[in-house]
Amino acid sequence: MSATATTITRAGGAADSLSHVRRRVAWLLLSPAVAVLALWAFVPLIMTLVYSFQRYNLLYPERRGFVGFRSYAYLLSESSFWTAIVNTIILVVSVLVATIVLGVLFALLLNQNFKGRAVARLMVIAPFFVLPPVAALIWKNLLFDPLYGLIGWLLKLVGLPAVAWFTHFPMIALIVIVAWEWAPFATLILLTALQSLDPEQLEAARMDGAKSVNRVIYIVLPHLARPIAITIMMESIFLLSIFAEILTTTAGGPGEATTTLTYLIYIRALLDFDIGSASAAGVLAIILANIVAFFLMRAVARNLES
C-alpha cells in the first residue's frame, strides 16, 4: 500500500471515529429531553389505561376497586357515547369540507394580481392566529347573538326575524366557528402549492381555448390533490380534539346536540368526577384517533406515490 493510500485510510478512520464520538455526545445531550418527553407522553397514557379498569369516582374515593372491562361495557351501552361519536364525525367532516372548499377559493383569489392583495392575504390568514376561546366569544357575542349580533341586525334589515343560533342550530353555528378558524390554514398550504404551478401550462390551456372553469378542474385541482390530502390529514388530527369552542359557546348543548367525544370525556371527568368512565372514554378516543390517523396516512402516502 502506498503512503498516500495509507494516509487516506487513516484519515477516513479518524473521521469515522470522530463522527461516532459526535453521535454519542449528541445522544447524551438529547437524552434528558427525550426522557422528559417520554415521561410526559407515556405516564398519563399508562395512568389513563389503569384508571379505565377501575371504579374510581372522586366523590366516593373509598369505593375504588378493580372492575375490569365494566367501564368500557357501560360506556358502549350508553346512547350518549354514540351521540358523541356521531357529533364528532359530523363536526370533523363538515369542517373539513368547508375549509377545503374555502381554502381552494381563497387560494385561487389570492394568487391573482390585484390592488390590495397583501391586505387581503392578511385578512384571510388573520383568523388562524386568534385563540379558540376568543374566536368563539367573537362569534357568540358579536355575530350570532340574536339581540345584539351583526347577523341578527342584518336579518332585521331585510325583514327577517333574528335567529338564536346556539339554541336552534347549535351544530351549524359550531361548524361555522371552527371552519372560520381553520380555513386560513388550508388557504396557506393550498396557496403555497398553487404558486408552484407552472403558469405556462395555464397559459397554453387558455390559448387552446380552455375556459377558466375547465382550467381549474383539469389543471389546478389535480395539481392541488396532494396538498389537499395533506391538509385533510393534518386538520383531522386537530379537529378530533376540538374543545374550547364547545365549552365557550354551547357547553355541549342544547341537550347533547354538540357534545363531542372530547367534551364527553370532560363531562365525565370534571363534572361527574367519574375518573374510571372518563378514562375508558379516553382510551376509546385514542384508539379511534389512531385508526383515523392510520387510514389518513395511508391515503396520503398513496397520493404522494401516484
NORTA-V556892 format. One record per residue. RES is the residue in one letter. SS is DSSP state (H for helix, E for strand, L for the rest). PHI is phi in radians with two decimals (none if undefined). PSI is psi in whole degrees, -180 to 180 (999 if undefined). Layout:
# NORTA-V556892
res: [RES/RES]
ss: [SS/SS]
phi: [PHI/PHI]
psi: [PSI/PSI]
This chain:
# NORTA-V556892
res: [M/S/A/T/A/T/T/I/T/R/A/G/G/A/A/D/S/L/S/H/V/R/R/R/V/A/W/L/L/L/S/P/A/V/A/V/L/A/L/W/A/F/V/P/L/I/M/T/L/V/Y/S/F/Q/R/Y/N/L/L/Y/P/E/R/R/G/F/V/G/F/R/S/Y/A/Y/L/L/S/E/S/S/F/W/T/A/I/V/N/T/I/I/L/V/V/S/V/L/V/A/T/I/V/L/G/V/L/F/A/L/L/L/N/Q/N/F/K/G/R/A/V/A/R/L/M/V/I/A/P/F/F/V/L/P/P/V/A/A/L/I/W/K/N/L/L/F/D/P/L/Y/G/L/I/G/W/L/L/K/L/V/G/L/P/A/V/A/W/F/T/H/F/P/M/I/A/L/I/V/I/V/A/W/E/W/A/P/F/A/T/L/I/L/L/T/A/L/Q/S/L/D/P/E/Q/L/E/A/A/R/M/D/G/A/K/S/V/N/R/V/I/Y/I/V/L/P/H/L/A/R/P/I/A/I/T/I/M/M/E/S/I/F/L/L/S/I/F/A/E/I/L/T/T/T/A/G/G/P/G/E/A/T/T/T/L/T/Y/L/I/Y/I/R/A/L/L/D/F/D/I/G/S/A/S/A/A/G/V/L/A/I/I/L/A/N/I/V/A/F/F/L/M/R/A/V/A/R/N/L/E/S]
ss: [L/L/H/H/H/H/H/H/H/H/H/H/H/H/H/H/H/H/H/H/H/H/H/H/H/H/H/H/H/H/H/H/H/H/H/H/H/H/H/H/H/H/H/H/H/H/H/H/H/H/H/L/L/E/E/L/E/H/H/H/H/H/H/L/E/E/L/L/L/H/H/H/H/H/H/H/L/L/H/H/H/H/H/H/H/H/H/H/H/H/H/H/H/H/H/H/H/H/H/H/H/H/H/H/H/H/H/H/H/H/L/L/L/L/L/L/H/H/H/H/H/H/H/H/H/H/H/H/H/L/L/H/H/H/H/H/H/H/H/H/H/H/H/L/L/L/L/L/L/H/H/H/H/H/H/H/H/L/L/L/L/L/L/L/H/H/H/H/L/H/H/H/H/H/H/H/H/H/H/H/H/H/H/H/H/H/H/H/H/H/H/H/H/H/L/L/L/L/H/H/H/H/H/H/H/H/H/L/L/L/L/H/H/H/H/H/H/H/H/H/H/H/H/L/H/H/H/H/H/H/H/H/H/H/H/H/H/H/H/L/L/L/L/H/H/H/H/H/H/L/L/L/L/L/L/L/L/L/L/L/H/H/H/H/H/H/H/H/H/H/H/L/L/E/H/H/H/H/H/H/H/H/H/H/H/H/H/H/H/H/H/H/H/H/H/H/H/H/H/H/H/H/H/H/H/L]
phi: [none/-1.30/-1.12/-1.14/-1.13/-1.09/-1.11/-1.13/-1.12/-1.13/-1.10/-1.12/-1.14/-1.13/-1.14/-1.11/-1.12/-1.13/-1.11/-1.11/-1.12/-1.11/-1.12/-1.14/-1.13/-1.08/-1.10/-1.12/-1.28/-1.46/-1.01/-1.08/-1.15/-1.12/-1.12/-1.12/-1.12/-1.14/-1.12/-1.07/-1.53/-1.59/-1.10/-1.07/-1.12/-1.15/-1.13/-1.09/-1.12/-1.15/-1.14/-1.16/-1.75/-2.16/-1.52/-2.50/-2.04/-1.15/-1.32/-2.30/-1.14/-1.27/-1.62/-1.21/-3.06/-1.35/-2.21/1.17/-1.65/-1.13/-1.09/-1.17/-1.11/-1.13/-1.16/-1.22/-1.56/-1.51/-1.21/-1.12/-1.15/-1.23/-1.10/-1.13/-1.09/-1.10/-1.08/-1.11/-1.11/-1.06/-1.12/-1.14/-1.13/-1.11/-1.16/-1.07/-1.07/-1.12/-1.22/-1.18/-1.10/-1.15/-1.08/-1.14/-1.11/-1.14/-1.11/-1.10/-1.20/-1.30/-1.47/-1.52/-1.60/-2.72/-1.17/1.41/-1.10/-1.10/-1.17/-1.10/-1.09/-1.09/-1.18/-1.24/-1.45/-0.94/-1.02/-1.16/-1.70/-1.52/-1.08/-0.93/-1.10/-1.17/-1.05/-1.11/-1.19/-1.05/-1.21/-1.20/-1.69/-1.69/-2.06/-1.58/-1.09/-1.17/-1.68/-2.05/-1.38/-1.14/-1.15/-1.10/-1.13/-1.15/-1.13/-1.16/-1.11/-1.71/1.48/-1.78/-1.28/-1.19/-1.98/-1.48/-1.06/-1.33/-1.75/-1.68/-2.31/-1.13/-1.20/-1.09/-1.08/-1.16/-1.08/-1.08/-1.11/-1.18/-1.13/-1.08/-1.27/-1.73/-1.05/-1.06/-1.08/-1.13/-1.10/-1.05/-1.15/-1.26/-1.17/-1.07/-1.18/-1.16/-1.25/-1.55/-1.28/-1.15/-1.14/-1.14/-1.16/-1.17/-1.14/-1.13/-1.14/-1.14/-1.20/-1.39/1.73/-1.26/-1.31/-1.05/-1.11/-1.16/-1.13/-1.18/-1.23/-1.74/-2.11/-1.22/-1.10/-1.05/-1.18/-1.59/-1.05/-1.16/-1.03/-1.14/-1.09/-1.15/-1.09/-1.07/-1.11/-1.20/-1.18/-1.04/-1.06/-1.41/-1.19/-1.14/-1.96/-1.05/-2.48/-1.04/-1.12/-1.21/-1.08/-1.35/-1.85/-1.87/0.95/1.47/-1.79/-1.11/1.14/-2.11/-1.11/-2.19/-1.43/-1.62/-1.12/-1.10/-1.24/-1.11/-1.08/-1.06/-1.08/-1.15/-1.44/-1.86/-1.90/-1.61/1.04/-1.64/-1.18/-1.10/-1.15/-1.11/-1.17/-1.09/-1.12/-1.14/-1.11/-1.12/-1.13/-1.12/-1.09/-1.11/-1.11/-1.22/-1.12/-1.08/-1.09/-1.09/-1.20/-1.15/-1.15/-1.14/-1.11/-1.14/-1.08/-1.12/-1.17/-1.25/-1.35/-1.31]
psi: [135/165/-36/-43/-40/-42/-42/-41/-44/-40/-41/-41/-40/-39/-42/-41/-41/-41/-40/-42/-42/-40/-41/-41/-41/-45/-38/-40/-33/-21/-40/-43/-41/-40/-43/-44/-38/-43/-41/-34/-44/-31/-50/-36/-45/-41/-40/-42/-41/-46/-28/-18/13/154/108/101/129/-22/-25/68/-23/-15/16/138/167/130/4/-130/17/-39/-40/-45/-42/-41/-43/-20/-6/138/-30/-33/-47/-31/-41/-39/-47/-44/-39/-44/-45/-45/-49/-48/-43/-44/-39/-47/-46/-45/-37/-44/-48/-38/-42/-45/-46/-39/-43/-40/-48/-11/-7/158/118/160/136/19/-38/-41/-41/-41/-42/-41/-37/-38/-24/-42/-25/-22/4/132/142/-46/-37/-44/-43/-40/-37/-49/-37/-45/-35/-22/-50/-9/126/-23/-43/1/155/-40/-41/-39/-41/-38/-39/-32/-33/12/14/150/149/151/132/90/-44/-7/-45/-32/60/-41/-39/-44/-41/-41/-42/-44/-49/-39/-38/-35/-39/-11/-40/-35/-47/-37/-43/-48/-45/-34/-41/-43/-37/-32/-15/-3/133/116/-25/-30/-43/-39/-40/-40/-38/-41/-26/-2/8/133/167/-42/-42/-36/-38/-44/-43/-12/-53/-51/-43/-34/-30/3/-47/-48/-36/-41/-43/-40/-43/-43/-47/-41/-39/-40/-41/-36/-27/-19/23/129/-51/-39/-38/-45/-38/-30/-63/-18/36/-6/-168/138/-116/25/-31/23/110/177/-40/-43/-31/-40/-42/-43/-47/-38/-47/-12/-43/-12/23/87/-35/-51/-40/-39/-41/-42/-36/-42/-43/-37/-40/-43/-47/-41/-39/-35/-46/-45/-38/-49/-36/-41/-37/-42/-43/-41/-42/-38/-38/-31/-25/999]
